[in-house]
Every structure is written in C-alpha cells, then in structure tokens.
Amino acid sequence: MNVFKDFEQRIKRAVEALDVVKEKGGALDFFRLTAEPPRDPAHGDISTNAAMVLAKPLGMNPRVLADMIAAQFADNADVAETAVAGPGFLNFRLTARFWQGLVGTVLRDGVDFGRSTLGAGAKVNVEYVSANPTGPMHVGHCRGAVVGDALANLMSFAGYDVTKEYYINDAGSQIDVLARSVYLRYREALGETIGEIPAGLYPGDYLVPVGQALADEFGPSLTKMPEDELMALIRPRTIDAMMAMIRADLKALNVEHDVFFSERSLHADGAKKIRHAINDLTFKGHVYKGKLPPPKGQLPEEWEDREQTLFRSTDVGDDIDRPLIKSDGSYTYFAADVAYFRDKFERGFKEMIYVLGADHGGYIKRLEAVAKAVSAGEAKLTVLLCQLVKIYRNGEPVRMSKRSGDFVTLRDVVDEVGVDSVRFMMLYRKSSETLDFDFAKVTEQSRDNPVFYVQYAHARCASVMRQALEVFPDLDLSPEALAAADLSDLSHESELALIAKLGEYPRMIEAAATGQEPHRVAFYLYDLASLLHGHWNKGRDEPGLRFVNDKNRQSTIARMGLVYAVASVLKSGLMITGTDAPEEMR
C-alpha cells in the first residue's frame, strides 16, 4: 500500500466533489498535484500542493480552496487533523488507528511490502561492469557493479522485467596485447628468464597461471608456431581465463549477470551484425560518405583526414558526426556500439541503461544519438556515470595491489572488509559523487558505519523477538498471528513516527526506480534503523515503551507486530542492496 498515492486519489476525489468544481464543469488537470511527506514532520504526515496548483484554473485564492478541501476530510476516519500552511499547503495528520492498520498491511505483505507495478512488466536492459577482460576487477569496477546490480534489483522490485547484462570487450587491439602478455608468461613458465615486463604489455601476476596452463598443455611447441596461428590459439584461451577470474570476482561481490554478450559475436560471419546495423542506418538516411573537420584539442583515435563512411549523429543530438567505416574499409569501435544497441533493441528492449565509469562521460551523447537513430525514437537510453572510489586505511591512501600490478583489486577490498560492507557503502553516496572508502571506518561497530547500523537494527529486531519468547514462551509470533492481533497499544508518538517511516517505503521505492537512484534505498534504511534504535533507547528511560513488557502481554504482542514489520522492511531493502539481513551480530 502506497499511503501517498492513496491520499493523492482521495484528495482528487475531494476536489471533484466541491460545488465550485462541479459548477465550473470540465475535467481538472491533476498532473502537478502531489501528496508527500512534509519537510518538517511537525507539520503532519502528508502534505499536498493541491490548492496551489488548482486555484488558478478555478479562479480562487489558494488558501480558501485549501480550507474547502480540508472540510471534505472533516469526518474522515483516517484523518485526525488538517491544517493550511503558507501560501496554501494542506497538511494532514493521520490517526493512530490508520497507522496501526498499516502495520497489519506490512505484516501480511512481508518483504513484498513496497513491491510496485510501476514498471508494468516493461523490458529493461541494465548493462553494467563490462570491464575489459584484460585483468582482475578494480574498485572502480566494484562501484559500477554494485550500483548496476542494486539498480536492477530495485527496478525489478518496482515491476520492470529486468535483464542484467555484461558486454565483453573481447575484440580489438587490447586483446592482442593481452595475448602477447600471456605468451611472455608462457615462455617464463617454460623456464626462460623474461626480465622486466616490456612497456605496453600487462605486468600483473594474474597472468602467470594462464601462461603456466599453456605450458602444461602444449609444452614448448608454441614457440615454433607462426604468429597468426599462435595468436589465434592464445586469444580465446586467455579471454576465457580472464572471464573466469572476472566472474569469480563478481560472485564474491554477490553479482550475477543474466547475459554475457561477446563483442566478438558482432564480428562473426564477416561482421554480419555490424553490416546490417550500418545498412539499417543508411536506409533511414543517417549515413553518408565524407570527411570530418579536425576537432579542437587532442585528435580522437579514429579521426582520419580522408573520406570515410560517417554516421550523421549531429542530426540526432550528438556534437559531431561519427565514423563507422574507416578509409581502409575496416569498422570502427563505434560501429560495434551501433550494432550492439541494435541487437538489444531487436531483443525487445525499449529501455536500456548503461552504468559506466566517470571516464566515459564523452560516450553519453553518441550513445543517445544511436538510440534515437536506430529505434526511430522508440527506445529510451540512459547512461549513469559512477565517479571514482578513493581507498584509504585510517585516513591514509592504500597502496596498489601486487597482484594487479597497478591498482587495488575488487577482491582485495571484499576479502578484507566483507561483501556486505563493500556493497552497502558503495551505495551510501550518489554514484555521481566521488566516494571515499576507508577500510577502518567500514568495519567499526558504530552509528558512523551505516552498514553496521542498519544490519544491527535487523539483528536487534530478531533479538527482541527472541526475548519476547523467553518472557512469553507460548506467543505466536508468526506474521499472520501478529497481523490479526489487537495493535491499538501502538499509540506513542515515537511508535507512530516509526510506522510512518514504514509508510514511506513504497513511495521511496517508486521514486528511486523512476530516478534510477539506488542510493535512496541505502539512505532510507539508515533513517529507518535510526528511528528503531532511537525508540529502543527511549525504553531505557521509560520502561512503558519497552518492546517487551513482562507485565503486559497485550502490549508486547502489539509491539512484536511493529518489530516484525520493521524487520521485514529492513530485510526487503537490504535484499535490494544485495546485503545480508543478519539475525544476530557479535
């Protein structure tokens, strides 16, 4: 149940029932009408701008209209108080009985409370990570992996049909460099002294076992093989080995993709998919032959001062036209991007989300242009950029990983602090902002460590329920029994504030999914945990507020209903973030 959507509909019906509206005739435009939590909780539970957005078309003063709408709720059993504020905001304070009923709803829905039909089953492709298969994943990939995975979970929870996809960049010059790097390690495995890794090759120790595997399988025979045959043999084996390592790293982070799409498949059968994509753009009038003027500043890698086959991307929002086929007849990297998008579109996706690193900001306009041209405006493409992650230990920058050669690996971080700390903290800041990740801070047991604070809230709920059973061993603490219980003892302002926060969860889910902002889930969980811990602390000074009251069985049952409801929402949100909801913590 989305409390705010429910009241939005109630407010609309109240407005339509006004005599002044009936006399005017015609349908009012409710598009800008909102019902949301007021910025200051002291103002009530729900605030609406209805009077301010509808006063002008009705020719009325907003505050007068607000008073008229408020009068419509005078006998409403769910509304305890209405008040007009400022230029015409209308604030509602809901009854304790309404909030008690919401607890019952949460108990009946369990971890599905807040699940939405917003997406209406629309197919969405979320592509994330997509690291080049040239080495282990680093912490920059880690953030994109968590953001993409949590976003996919969030959108699925909001009713979208989501596919999690990884694009394997297994074509191009970097794969040749990788294969040559492995060949060097192969020679090393045969006993040859290779010395310092030459500049331009990959130096990391992670390639040592790949070279050793080749030596075990082929012995010294590869040293006598022609270059083209050698590379044709080493490339696929090396890519498979790198992807096995990457999959293992992702699994350690609790990230699993539905689809791994190979760039090489676009080049198969004489680059059939790329040719078809370019032909399709040509048919639609988006391709021409011409020369590009030299851009200002550093020249792009694929710029040539001669005639090429070009995508007229400036007609669909890009800054410059993009080359598709070079003057020598070879396809550009961008041509593969076009073919890849077309493949997604032909698979039935009308919405595509690319989660990329901050260094890919220049890709946004070109990808949006591709989407417009290929789909004739039918598809929506969004690029989310993840800013850098800076790694510290007690405030000091962490040194590079020996295994990788030049960066801190994802596995380094997960192995040291645990997957839950990594995943939650990667979400505890907007992806558009730089993230400072301190090993010491994300493992300390304090309020300043969000993941501990939220998980401890869930564990505290479980502990309280175990305590209740110690006092009243015969209690039925199943959600069904608690939902059917008398919850009227949940009437203290602190309890009602906690329930009201539960009521915000469905609205937050839809807003986060619409805005493609999974960090909102982490922020919400921290706020909910804070209210739970705060209420628990009140019980120290006021015994009557304690969750378990050995002298009042009825009160204990009602509060177990609240505790179970809070635990359900905490677990639901933690599932979206990909984080565990522990029953106990030591």
For each residue, the residues with C-beta under 8 A, 3 or more apart:
1: 6 102 105 113 506
2: 5 6 116 506 507 510
3: 6 7 46 102 503 504 506 507
4: 7 8 35 36 37 46 504 507
5: 2 8 9 35 506 507
6: 1 2 3 9 10
7: 3 4 10 11 35 46 48 92
8: 4 5 11 12 33 34 35 48
9: 5 6 12 13
10: 6 7 13 14 73 76
11: 7 8 14 15 33 35 48 50 69 90
12: 8 9 15 16 30 33 50
13: 9 10 16 17
14: 10 11 17 18 69 72 73
15: 11 12 18 21 28 30 50 54 69
16: 12 13 21 22 28
17: 13 14 21 22 72
18: 14 15 21 22 68 69 72
19: 22 23
20: 23 24 58 60 68
21: 15 16 17 18 24 28 58
22: 16 17 18 19 25
23: 19 20
24: 20 21 58
25: 22
26:
27:
28: 15 16 21 54 57 58
29: 32 57
30: 12 15 33 54
31:
32: 29 49 53
33: 8 11 12 30 48 49 50 53 54
34: 8 48 49
35: 4 5 7 8 11 46 47 48
36: 4 46 47 48 507
37: 4 41 45 46 47 500 504 507
38: 41 43 44 45 46 47 89 91
39: 43
40: 43
41: 37 38 44 45 497 500
42:
43: 38 39 40 47 83 85 91
44: 38 41 47 81 83 91 92 93
45: 37 38 41 92 93 94 500 503
46: 3 4 7 35 36 37 38 91 92 94
47: 35 36 37 38 43 44 85 89 90 91 92
48: 7 8 11 33 34 35 36 51 89 90 92
49: 32 33 34 52 53 88 89
50: 11 12 15 33 53 54 65 66 69 90
51: 48 54 55 62 63 65 66 69 84 88 89 90
52: 49 55 62 87 88 89
53: 32 33 49 50 56
54: 15 28 30 33 50 51 57 58 65
55: 51 52 58 59 60 61 62 65 88
56: 53 59
57: 28 29 54
58: 20 21 24 28 54 55 65
59: 55 56
60: 20 55 64 65
61: 55 64 65 88
62: 51 52 55 65 66 87 88
63: 51 66 67 84 87 88
64: 60 61 67 68
65: 50 51 54 55 58 60 61 62 68 69 88
66: 50 51 62 63 69 70 84 88 89 90
67: 63 64 70 71 84
68: 18 20 64 65 71 72
69: 11 14 15 18 50 51 65 66 72 73 90
70: 66 67 73 74 82 83 84 90
71: 67 68 74
72: 14 17 18 68 69 76
73: 10 14 69 70 76 79 82 92
74: 70 71 82
75:
76: 10 72 73 79
77: 95 97 98
78: 94 95 97 98
79: 73 76 82 92 93 94 95
80: 93 94 95 96
81: 44 92 93
82: 70 73 74 79 90 91 92 93
83: 43 44 70 90 91 93
84: 51 63 66 67 70 88 89 90 91
85: 43 47 89 90 91
86: 89
87: 52 62 63
88: 49 51 52 55 61 62 63 65 66 84
89: 38 47 48 49 51 52 66 84 85 86
90: 11 47 48 50 51 66 69 70 82 83 84 85
91: 38 43 44 46 47 82 83 84 85
92: 7 44 45 46 47 48 73 79 81 82
93: 44 45 79 80 81 82 83
94: 45 46 78 79 80 98 99 500
95: 77 78 79 80 98 99
96: 80 99 100 488 490 491 496
97: 77 78 100 101 488
98: 77 78 94 95 101 102
99: 94 95 96 102 103 490 496 499 500 503
100: 96 97 103 104 487 488 490 491 499
101: 97 98 104 105 487
102: 1 3 98 99 105 106 499 502 503
103: 99 100 106 107 487 490 499 502 561 562 565
104: 100 101 107 108 483 487 561
105: 1 101 102 108 109 113
106: 102 103 109 110 113 502 565 568 569
107: 103 104 110 479 480 482 483 561 564 565 568
108: 104 105 479 480 483
109: 105 106 112 113 114 115 568
110: 106 107 113 479 568
111: 568 571 572 575
112: 109 115 572
113: 1 105 106 109 110 502 505 506 565 568 569 572
114: 109 157 505 506 508 509 569 572
115: 109 112 157 158 159 509
116: 2 119 157 158 159 506 509 510 513
117: 120 159
118: 158 159 160 510 513 514
119: 116 122 124 155 158 159 160 161 513
120: 117 159
121: 159 160 161
122: 119 160 161 350 351
123: 160 161 163 348 349 350 351
124: 119 155 160 161 162 163 349 351 352 353
125: 162 163 165 344 347 349 351 352 353
126: 148 151 152 155 162 163 164 165 353 355
127: 130 148 165 166 167 352 353 354 355
128: 144 145 147 148 149 151 152 164 165 166 354 355
129: 137 141 144 145 148 166 246 250 255 257 355
130: 127 166 167 168 169 356
131: 137 141 169 246
132: 135 169 174
133: 168 169 170 175 178 239 242 243 246
134: 174 175 177 178 202 242
135: 132 202 204 206 207 242 404 405
136: 204 206 245 246 249 403 404 409 410 411
137: 129 131 141 142 145 246 249 250 409 410 411
138: 141 142 404 407 408 409 410
139: 142 143 389 391 407 408 409 410 413 437
140: 143 144 357 386 388 389
141: 129 131 137 138 144 145 357 410
142: 137 138 139 145 146 253 389 410 413 414 422 426
143: 139 140 146 147 386 387 389 426 431 435
144: 128 129 140 141 147 148 355 356 357 386
145: 128 129 137 141 142 148 149 250 253 255 410
146: 142 143 149 150 253 255 422 423 426 427 578
147: 128 143 144 150 151 355 384 386 426 427 431 518
148: 126 127 128 129 144 145 151 152 164 353 355 384
149: 128 145 146 152 153 164 253 254 255 578
150: 146 147 153 154 423 427 518 521 576 577 578
151: 126 128 147 148 154 155 353 355 384 516 518
152: 126 128 148 149 155 156 162 164
153: 149 150 156 157 518 575 576 577 578
154: 150 151 157 158 509 512 513 518 521 576
155: 119 124 126 151 152 158 160 162 513 516
156: 152 153 159 160 161 162
157: 114 115 116 153 154 509 513 572 576
158: 115 116 118 119 154 155 509 510 513
159: 115 116 117 118 119 120 121 156
160: 118 119 121 122 123 124 155 156 351 513
161: 119 121 122 123 124 156
162: 124 125 126 152 155 156
163: 123 124 125 126 258 259 349
164: 126 128 148 149 152 256 257 258 259
165: 125 126 127 128 257 258 259 260 261
166: 127 128 129 130 257 259 260 261
167: 127 130 261 263 340
168: 130 133 239 243 260 261 262 263 264
169: 130 131 132 133 172 174 263
170: 133 175 239 262 263 264
171: 175 263 264 266 267 336
172: 169 175 176 263 333
173: 176 177
174: 132 134 169 177 178
175: 133 134 170 171 172 178 179 235 238 239
176: 172 173 179 180 231 235
177: 134 173 174 180 181 200 201 202
178: 133 134 174 175 181 182 202 235 238 239 242
179: 175 176 182 183 231 234 235 238
180: 176 177 183 184 201 231
181: 177 178 184 185 197 201 202 203 207
182: 178 179 185 186 207 210 211 214 234 238
183: 179 180 186 187 211 222 230 234
184: 180 181 187 188 194 197 198 201 211
185: 181 182 188 189 194 207 208 210 211 212
186: 182 183 189 190 211 212 214 215 222 234
187: 183 184 190 192 194 211 223
188: 184 185 191 192 193 194 208 211
189: 185 186 208 211 212 214 215 216
190: 186 187 215 219 220 223
191: 188
192: 187 188
193: 188
194: 184 185 187 188 197
195:
196:
197: 181 184 194 201 202 203
198: 184 201
199:
200: 177
201: 177 180 181 184 197 198
202: 134 135 177 178 181 197 207 405
203: 181 197 405 406
204: 135 136 207 403 404 405 406
205: 208 402 403 405
206: 135 136 209 210 245 403 404
207: 135 181 182 185 202 204 210 211
208: 185 188 189 205 211 212
209: 206 212 213 241
210: 182 185 206 207 213 214 237 238 241 242
211: 182 183 184 185 186 187 188 189 207 208 214 215
212: 185 186 189 208 209 215 216
213: 209 210 216 217 237 241
214: 182 186 189 210 211 217 218 222 234 237
215: 186 189 190 211 212 218 219 220
216: 189 212 213
217: 213 214
218: 214 215 221 222
219: 190 215
220: 190 215 223 224
221: 218 224 225
222: 183 186 214 218 225 230 233 234
223: 187 190 220
224: 220 221
225: 221 222 229 230 233
226: 229 230
227: 230 231
228: 231 232
229: 225 226 232 233
230: 183 222 225 226 227 233 234
231: 176 179 180 227 228 234 235
232: 228 229 235
233: 222 225 229 230 236 237
234: 179 182 183 186 214 222 230 231 237 238
235: 175 176 178 179 231 232 238 239
236: 233 239 240
237: 210 213 214 233 234 240 241
238: 175 178 179 182 210 234 235 241 242
239: 133 168 170 175 178 235 236 242 243
240: 236 237 243 244
241: 209 210 213 237 238 244 245
242: 133 134 135 178 210 238 239 245 246
243: 133 168 239 240 246 247 260
244: 240 241 247 248
245: 136 206 241 242 248 249
246: 129 131 133 136 137 242 243 249 250
247: 243 244 250 251
248: 244 245 251 252
249: 136 137 245 246 252 253 409 410 411
250: 129 137 145 246 247 253 255 256 257
251: 247 248 254 255 256
252: 248 249 410 411 414 415 419
253: 142 145 146 149 249 250 410 414 419 422 423
254: 149 251 419 423 578
255: 129 145 146 149 250 251 578
256: 164 250 251
257: 129 164 165 166 250 260
258: 163 164 165
259: 163 164 165 166
260: 165 166 168 243 257
261: 165 166 167 168 265 340 343
262: 168 170 265
263: 167 168 169 170 171 172 266 267 336 340
264: 168 170 171 267 268
265: 261 262 268 273
266: 171 263 271 273 274 336 339 340 343
267: 171 263 264 271 274 331 336
268: 264 265 271 272 273
269: 272
270: 275
271: 266 267 268 274 275 331
272: 268 269 275 276
273: 265 266 268 276 277 339 342 343
274: 266 267 271 277 278 331 335 336 338 339
275: 270 271 272 278 279
276: 272 273 279 280 339 342
277: 273 274 280 281 335 338 339 342 374
278: 274 275 281 282 287 309 324 325 335 338 339
279: 275 276 282 283
280: 276 277 283 284 342 374
281: 277 278 284 286 287 311 324 338 373 374
282: 278 279 285 286 287
283: 279 280
284: 280 281 373 376
285: 282 312
286: 281 282 311 312 313 315 316 373
287: 278 281 282 309 310 311 312 324
288: 309 310 312
289: 307 308 309 310
290: 307 308 310 321
291: 305 306 307 308
292: 295 303 304 308 310 320 321 323
293:
294: 299 303 305
295: 292 299 300 303 320
296:
297:
298:
299: 294 295 303
300: 295 303
301:
302: 323 326 332 333 334
303: 292 294 295 299 300 323
304: 292 308 323 326 327
305: 291 294
306: 291 327
307: 289 290 291 327
308: 289 290 291 292 304 323 324 325 326 327
309: 278 287 288 289 323 324 325
310: 287 288 289 290 292 321 322 323 324
311: 281 286 287 321 322 323 324 334 338 369 370 373
312: 285 286 287 288 315 316 321
313: 286 316 317 318 320 321 322 366 369 370 373
314: 317 318 319 320 321
315: 286 312
316: 286 312 313 368 369 372 373
317: 313 314 365 368 369 372
318: 313 314 321 322 365 366 368 369
319: 314 365
320: 292 295 313 314
321: 290 292 310 311 312 313 314 318
322: 310 311 313 318 332 334 366 369
323: 292 302 303 304 308 309 310 311 326 332 334
324: 278 281 287 308 309 310 311 331 332 334 335 338
325: 278 308 309 329 330 331 332 335
326: 302 304 308 323 329 330 331 332
327: 304 306 307 308
328:
329: 325 326
330: 325 326
331: 267 271 274 324 325 326 335 336
332: 302 322 323 324 325 326 335 336
333: 172 302 336 337
334: 302 311 322 323 324 337 338 366
335: 274 277 278 324 325 331 332 338 339
336: 171 263 266 267 274 331 332 333 339 340
337: 333 334 340 341 366 367 370
338: 274 277 278 281 311 324 334 335 341 342 370 374
339: 266 273 274 276 277 278 335 336 342 343
340: 167 261 263 266 336 337 343 344
341: 337 338 344 345 352 367 370 371 374 381
342: 273 276 277 280 338 339 345 346 374
343: 261 266 273 339 340 346 347
344: 125 340 341 347 349 352
345: 341 342 349 350 352 374 375 378 379
346: 342 343
347: 125 343 344
348: 123
349: 123 124 125 163 344 345 352 379
350: 122 123 345 375 378 379 380
351: 122 123 124 125 160 379 380 381 382
352: 124 125 127 341 344 345 349 371 379 380 381 382
353: 124 125 126 127 148 151 381 382 383 384 516
354: 127 128 363 367 381 382 383 384
355: 126 127 128 129 144 147 148 151 384 386 431
356: 130 144 360 363 383 384 385 386
357: 140 141 144 360 385 386
358: 361 385 386 387 388
359:
360: 356 357 363 364 383 385
361: 358 364 385
362: 365 366
363: 354 356 360 366 367 383
364: 360 361 367 368 383 385
365: 317 318 319 362 368 369
366: 313 318 322 334 337 362 363 369 370
367: 337 341 354 363 364 370 371 381 383
368: 316 317 318 364 365 371 372 381 383
369: 311 313 316 317 318 322 365 366 372 373
370: 311 313 337 338 341 366 367 373 374 381
371: 341 352 367 368 374 375 379 380 381
372: 316 317 368 369 375 376 377
373: 281 284 286 311 313 316 369 370 376
374: 277 280 281 338 341 342 345 370 371 379
375: 345 350 371 372 378 379
376: 284 372 373
377: 372
378: 345 350 375
379: 345 349 350 351 352 371 374 375
380: 350 351 352 371
381: 341 351 352 353 354 367 368 370 371
382: 351 352 353 354 516
383: 353 354 356 360 363 364 367 368
384: 147 148 151 353 354 355 356 431 516
385: 356 357 358 360 361 364 431 432
386: 140 143 144 147 355 356 357 358 431
387: 143 358 431 432 433 434 435
388: 140 358 434 435
389: 139 140 142 143 426 434 435 437
390: 397 434 435 436 437
391: 139 397 398 408 413 437 438 439
392: 395 396 397 398 436 437 438 439 440
393: 396 398 438 439 440
394: 438 439 440
395: 392 438
396: 392 393
397: 390 391 392
398: 391 392 393 408 439
399:
400: 404 405 406 407 408
401: 404 405 407 408 409 412
402: 205 405
403: 136 204 205 206 409 412
404: 135 136 138 204 206 400 401 407 408 409
405: 135 202 203 204 205 400 401 402
406: 203 204 400
407: 138 139 400 401 404
408: 138 139 391 398 400 401 404 412 413
409: 136 137 138 139 249 401 403 404 412 413
410: 136 137 138 139 141 142 145 249 252 253 413 414
411: 136 137 249 252 414 415
412: 401 403 408 409 415 416
413: 139 142 391 408 409 410 416 417 422 437 439
414: 142 252 253 410 411 417 418 419 422
415: 252 411 412
416: 412 413 439
417: 413 414 421 422 439 442 443
418: 414 421 422 443
419: 252 253 254 414 422 423
420: 423 424 451 455 579 580
421: 417 418 424 425 442 443 451
422: 142 146 253 413 414 417 418 419 425 426 442
423: 146 150 253 254 419 420 426 427 577 578 579
424: 420 421 427 428 450 451 454 522 577 579
425: 421 422 428 435 437 442 450 451
426: 142 143 146 147 389 422 423 435 437
427: 146 147 150 423 424 518 519 521 522 577
428: 424 425 450 451 519 522 523 526
429: 433 435 519
430: 433 517 519
431: 143 147 355 384 385 386 387 519
432: 385 387
433: 387 429 430
434: 387 388 389 390
435: 143 387 388 389 390 425 426 429
436: 390 392
437: 139 389 390 391 392 413 425 426 442
438: 391 392 393 394 395 441 442
439: 391 392 393 394 398 413 416 417 442 443
440: 392 393 394 443 444
441: 438 444 448 449
442: 417 421 422 425 437 438 439 449 451
443: 417 418 421 439 440 449
444: 440 441 448 449 452
445: 449 452 456
446: 449 452 453
447: 453 530 533
448: 441 444
449: 441 442 443 444 445 446 452 453
450: 424 425 428 453 454 522 526
451: 420 421 424 425 428 442 454 455 579
452: 444 445 446 449 455 456 585
453: 446 447 449 450 456 457 526 529 530 533
454: 424 450 451 457 458 522 525 526 528 529 570 574 579
455: 420 451 452 458 459 574 579 580 581 582 585
456: 445 452 453 459 460 529 533 585
457: 453 454 460 461 528 529 532 533 566 570
458: 454 455 461 462 567 570 571 574 581 582 583
459: 455 456 462 463 582 583 584 585
460: 456 457 463 464 532 533 536
461: 457 458 464 465 532 563 564 566 567 570
462: 458 459 465 466 567 582 583 584
463: 459 460 466 467 584
464: 460 461 467 468 536 547 548 560 563
465: 461 462 468 469 477 560 563 564 567
466: 462 463 469 470
467: 463 464 470 471 547 548
468: 464 465 471 472 475 477 547 548 556 560
469: 465 466 472 473 475 477
470: 466 467 473
471: 467 468 548 550 556
472: 468 469 475 553 556
473: 469 470
474:
475: 468 469 472 553 556 557 560
476: 481 482
477: 465 468 469 481 482 560 564
478: 481 482
479: 107 108 110 482 483 564 568
480: 107 108 483 484
481: 476 477 478 484 485
482: 107 476 477 478 479 485 557 560 561 564
483: 104 107 108 479 480 561
484: 480 481
485: 481 482 557 558 561
486: 489 554 557 558
487: 100 101 103 104 490 558 561 562
488: 96 97 100 491 558
489: 486 552 554 555 558 559
490: 96 99 100 103 487 495 496 499 558 559 561 562
491: 96 100 488 495 496
492: 495 496 545
493: 496 497
494: 497 498 534 535 538 545
495: 490 491 492 498 499 535 545 559 562
496: 96 99 490 491 492 493 499 500
497: 41 493 494 500 501 531
498: 494 495 501 502 528 531 532 535 562 566
499: 99 100 102 103 490 495 496 502 503 562 565
500: 37 41 45 94 99 496 497 503 504
501: 497 498 504 505 527 528 531
502: 102 103 106 113 498 499 505 528 565 566 569
503: 3 45 99 102 499 500 506
504: 3 4 37 500 501 507 508 524
505: 113 114 501 502 508 509 524 528 569 572 573
506: 1 2 3 5 113 114 116 503 509 510
507: 2 3 4 5 36 37 504 510 511
508: 114 504 505 511 512 520 521 524
509: 114 115 116 154 157 158 505 506 512 513 521
510: 2 116 118 158 506 507 513 514
511: 507 508 514 515 517 520
512: 154 508 509 515 516 517 518 520 521
513: 116 118 119 154 155 157 158 160 509 510 516
514: 118 510 511
515: 511 512 520
516: 151 155 353 382 384 512 513
517: 430 511 512 520
518: 147 150 151 153 154 427 512 521 522 576 577
519: 427 428 429 430 431 522 523
520: 508 511 512 515 517 523 524
521: 150 154 427 508 509 512 518 524 525 573 576 577
522: 424 427 428 450 454 518 519 525 526 573 577
523: 428 519 520 526 527
524: 504 505 508 520 521 527 528 573
525: 454 521 522 528 529 570 573 574 577
526: 428 450 453 454 522 523 529 530
527: 501 523 524 530 531
528: 454 457 498 501 502 505 524 525 531 532 566 569 570 573
529: 453 454 456 457 525 526 532 533 570
530: 447 453 526 527 533 534
531: 497 498 501 527 528 534 535
532: 457 460 461 498 528 529 535 536 566
533: 447 453 456 457 460 529 530 536 537
534: 494 530 531 537 538
535: 494 495 498 531 532 538 539 545
536: 460 464 532 533 539 547
537: 533 534 540 541
538: 494 534 535 541 542 545
539: 535 536 542 543 545 546 547
540: 537
541: 537 538
542: 538 539 545 546
543: 539 546 549
544: 549
545: 492 494 495 535 538 539 542
546: 539 542 543 549
547: 464 467 468 536 539 556 559 560 562 563
548: 464 467 468 471 556 559
549: 543 544 546 552 555 556 559
550: 471 556
551:
552: 489 549 555 556
553: 472 475 556 557
554: 486 489 557 558
555: 489 549 552 558 559
556: 468 471 472 475 547 548 549 550 552 553 559 560
557: 475 482 485 486 553 554 560 561
558: 485 486 487 488 489 490 554 555 561 562
559: 489 490 495 547 548 549 555 556 562 563
560: 464 465 468 475 477 482 547 556 557 563 564
561: 103 104 107 482 483 485 487 490 557 558 564 565
562: 103 487 490 495 498 499 547 558 559 565 566
563: 461 464 465 547 559 560 566 567
564: 107 461 465 477 479 482 560 561 567 568
565: 103 106 107 113 499 502 561 562 568 569
566: 457 461 498 502 528 532 562 563 569 570
567: 458 461 462 465 563 564 570 571 581
568: 106 107 109 110 111 113 479 564 565 571 572
569: 106 113 114 502 505 528 565 566 572 573
570: 454 457 458 461 525 528 529 566 567 573 574 581
571: 111 458 567 568 574 575 581
572: 111 112 113 114 157 505 568 569 575 576
573: 505 521 522 524 525 528 569 570 576 577
574: 454 455 458 525 570 571 577 579 580 581
575: 111 153 571 572 578 579 581
576: 150 153 154 157 518 521 572 573
577: 150 153 423 424 427 518 521 522 525 573 574
578: 146 149 150 153 254 255 423 575
579: 420 423 424 451 454 455 574 575
580: 420 455 574
581: 455 458 567 570 571 574 575
582: 455 458 459 462 585
583: 458 459 462
584: 459 462 463
585: 452 455 456 459 582
586:
